[in-house]
Amino acid sequence: MKYEISEEVLTRLKEIYAYNFTHYHKERAEKILNSIDEVFEKAANNPNFYPPYLNNTYPNRNLRRAIIHKTYVLIFEVLESHIHILSLYHGAMDKD
């Protein structure tokens, strides 16, 4: 299965990279983005590995949630032919 990334997530990836590059170092920024990319791939290959994300706003959508490095929360929707990566945010900003 393939994955599609929302514009919001593309923006967040740039922000995550810039923050870690500025406040830490290039290697840390690259390591985090590589870890996020690995989760994208894993979610696309086995979306049911991740628990359902129950959302009252969209109760009929097959949403899943992945936690990355105990820090970032990834929300994606499982569709028939691919997954759509909808949201990526820092866990301190948990939307639940």
Phi and psi in degrees as GROMACS dihedral restraints (atoms count N, CA, C in turn):
[ dihedral_restraints ]
;  ai    aj    ak    al  type     phi  dphi    fc
    3     4     5     6     1  -101.4    20    10
    4     5     6     7     1   172.8    20    10
    6     7     8     9     1  -131.0    20    10
    7     8     9    10     1   151.8    20    10
    9    10    11    12     1  -122.6    20    10
   10    11    12    13     1   136.5    20    10
   12    13    14    15     1  -109.3    20    10
   13    14    15    16     1   129.8    20    10
   15    16    17    18     1   -69.8    20    10
   16    17    18    19     1   159.8    20    10
   18    19    20    21     1   -60.6    20    10
   19    20    21    22     1   -38.5    20    10
   21    22    23    24     1   -57.8    20    10
   22    23    24    25     1   -43.9    20    10
   24    25    26    27     1   -69.7    20    10
   25    26    27    28     1   -39.0    20    10
   27    28    29    30     1   -59.2    20    10
   28    29    30    31     1   -41.2    20    10
   30    31    32    33     1   -64.3    20    10
   31    32    33    34     1   -44.6    20    10
   33    34    35    36     1   -62.3    20    10
   34    35    36    37     1   -38.0    20    10
   36    37    38    39     1   -61.2    20    10
   37    38    39    40     1   -41.9    20    10
   39    40    41    42     1   -63.7    20    10
   40    41    42    43     1   -41.6    20    10
   42    43    44    45     1   -65.8    20    10
   43    44    45    46     1   -41.8    20    10
   45    46    47    48     1   -62.4    20    10
   46    47    48    49     1   -45.6    20    10
   48    49    50    51     1   -61.3    20    10
   49    50    51    52     1   -49.7    20    10
   51    52    53    54     1   -60.5    20    10
   52    53    54    55     1   -43.2    20    10
   54    55    56    57     1   -62.0    20    10
   55    56    57    58     1   -49.1    20    10
   57    58    59    60     1   -69.9    20    10
   58    59    60    61     1   -33.6    20    10
   60    61    62    63     1   -65.4    20    10
   61    62    63    64     1   -44.2    20    10
   63    64    65    66     1   -72.7    20    10
   64    65    66    67     1   -44.2    20    10
   66    67    68    69     1   -90.2    20    10
   67    68    69    70     1   -18.3    20    10
   69    70    71    72     1  -127.3    20    10
   70    71    72    73     1   -99.1    20    10
   72    73    74    75     1  -162.9    20    10
   73    74    75    76     1   167.4    20    10
   75    76    77    78     1   -57.9    20    10
   76    77    78    79     1   -42.0    20    10
   78    79    80    81     1   -62.1    20    10
   79    80    81    82     1   -40.2    20    10
   81    82    83    84     1   -65.4    20    10
   82    83    84    85     1   -44.4    20    10
   84    85    86    87     1   -59.6    20    10
   85    86    87    88     1   -44.5    20    10
   87    88    89    90     1   -67.9    20    10
   88    89    90    91     1   -38.7    20    10
   90    91    92    93     1   -61.9    20    10
   91    92    93    94     1   -43.3    20    10
   93    94    95    96     1   -65.4    20    10
   94    95    96    97     1   -45.8    20    10
   96    97    98    99     1   -63.7    20    10
   97    98    99   100     1   -36.7    20    10
   99   100   101   102     1   -64.3    20    10
  100   101   102   103     1   -40.8    20    10
  102   103   104   105     1   -63.9    20    10
  103   104   105   106     1   -41.3    20    10
  105   106   107   108     1   -64.2    20    10
  106   107   108   109     1   -43.0    20    10
  108   109   110   111     1   -62.4    20    10
  109   110   111   112     1   -37.9    20    10
  111   112   113   114     1   -61.8    20    10
  112   113   114   115     1   -38.3    20    10
  114   115   116   117     1   -69.0    20    10
  115   116   117   118     1   -38.2    20    10
  117   118   119   120     1   -55.4    20    10
  118   119   120   121     1   -48.6    20    10
  120   121   122   123     1   -64.2    20    10
  121   122   123   124     1   -45.4    20    10
  123   124   125   126     1   -63.9    20    10
  124   125   126   127     1   -41.1    20    10
  126   127   128   129     1   -64.8    20    10
  127   128   129   130     1   -39.2    20    10
  129   130   131   132     1   -66.8    20    10
  130   131   132   133     1   -37.7    20    10
  132   133   134   135     1   -80.4    20    10
  133   134   135   136     1   -28.7    20    10
  135   136   137   138     1  -149.5    20    10
  136   137   138   139     1    69.8    20    10
  138   139   140   141     1   -61.3    20    10
  139   140   141   142     1   -29.0    20    10
  141   142   143   144     1   -75.9    20    10
  142   143   144   145     1    -4.5    20    10
  144   145   146   147     1   -64.0    20    10
  145   146   147   148     1   -31.1    20    10
  147   148   149   150     1   -92.6    20    10
  148   149   150   151     1   144.8    20    10
  150   151   152   153     1   -70.1    20    10
  151   152   153   154     1   153.9    20    10
  153   154   155   156     1   -61.0    20    10
  154   155   156   157     1   146.7    20    10
  156   157   158   159     1  -107.3    20    10
  157   158   159   160     1   106.2    20    10
  159   160   161   162     1   -82.3    20    10
  160   161   162   163     1   124.2    20    10
  162   163   164   165     1  -136.4    20    10
  163   164   165   166     1   117.9    20    10
  165   166   167   168     1   -66.1    20    10
  166   167   168   169     1   -25.1    20    10
  168   169   170   171     1   -70.7    20    10
  169   170   171   172     1   -35.6    20    10
  171   172   173   174     1  -128.4    20    10
  172   173   174   175     1    67.4    20    10
  174   175   176   177     1   -67.2    20    10
  175   176   177   178     1   -21.3    20    10
  177   178   179   180     1   -98.8    20    10
  178   179   180   181     1     9.2    20    10
  180   181   182   183     1   -99.5    20    10
  181   182   183   184     1   145.3    20    10
  183   184   185   186     1   -86.9    20    10
  184   185   186   187     1    80.1    20    10
  186   187   188   189     1   -95.3    20    10
  187   188   189   190     1   145.7    20    10
  189   190   191   192     1  -131.3    20    10
  190   191   192   193     1   158.0    20    10
  192   193   194   195     1  -130.6    20    10
  193   194   195   196     1   134.6    20    10
  195   196   197   198     1  -121.7    20    10
  196   197   198   199     1   140.6    20    10
  198   199   200   201     1  -105.7    20    10
  199   200   201   202     1   130.4    20    10
  201   202   203   204     1  -117.3    20    10
  202   203   204   205     1   122.7    20    10
  204   205   206   207     1    55.4    20    10
  205   206   207   208     1    29.4    20    10
  207   208   209   210     1    55.3    20    10
  208   209   210   211     1    18.8    20    10
  210   211   212   213     1  -126.3    20    10
  211   212   213   214     1   -48.2    20    10
  213   214   215   216     1  -103.6    20    10
  214   215   216   217     1   143.6    20    10
  216   217   218   219     1  -112.8    20    10
  217   218   219   220     1   127.8    20    10
  219   220   221   222     1  -115.5    20    10
  220   221   222   223     1   127.5    20    10
  222   223   224   225     1  -113.8    20    10
  223   224   225   226     1   129.3    20    10
  225   226   227   228     1  -139.3    20    10
  226   227   228   229     1   156.6    20    10
  228   229   230   231     1  -109.9    20    10
  229   230   231   232     1   133.7    20    10
  231   232   233   234     1   -91.2    20    10
  232   233   234   235     1   118.6    20    10
  234   235   236   237     1  -110.1    20    10
  235   236   237   238     1   177.3    20    10
  237   238   239   240     1   -63.5    20    10
  238   239   240   241     1   -42.3    20    10
  240   241   242   243     1  -108.6    20    10
  241   242   243   244     1    -9.9    20    10
  243   244   245   246     1  -164.8    20    10
  244   245   246   247     1   175.8    20    10
  246   247   248   249     1  -108.9    20    10
  247   248   249   250     1   149.0    20    10
  249   250   251   252     1  -114.5    20    10
  250   251   252   253     1   115.8    20    10
  252   253   254   255     1   -82.6    20    10
  253   254   255   256     1   113.1    20    10
  255   256   257   258     1   -96.2    20    10
  256   257   258   259     1   -37.9    20    10
  258   259   260   261     1  -150.6    20    10
  259   260   261   262     1   145.7    20    10
  261   262   263   264     1  -144.4    20    10
  262   263   264   265     1   122.2    20    10
  264   265   266   267     1  -149.7    20    10
  265   266   267   268     1   162.8    20    10
  267   268   269   270     1   -72.0    20    10
  268   269   270   271     1   136.6    20    10
  270   271   272   273     1   -58.8    20    10
  271   272   273   274     1   -24.9    20    10
  273   274   275   276     1   -66.4    20    10
  274   275   276   277     1   -17.8    20    10
  276   277   278   279     1  -103.7    20    10
  277   278   279   280     1    26.8    20    10
  279   280   281   282     1   -49.3    20    10
  280   281   282   283     1   128.9    20    10
  282   283   284   285     1   -87.4    20    10
  283   284   285   286     1     0.6    20    10
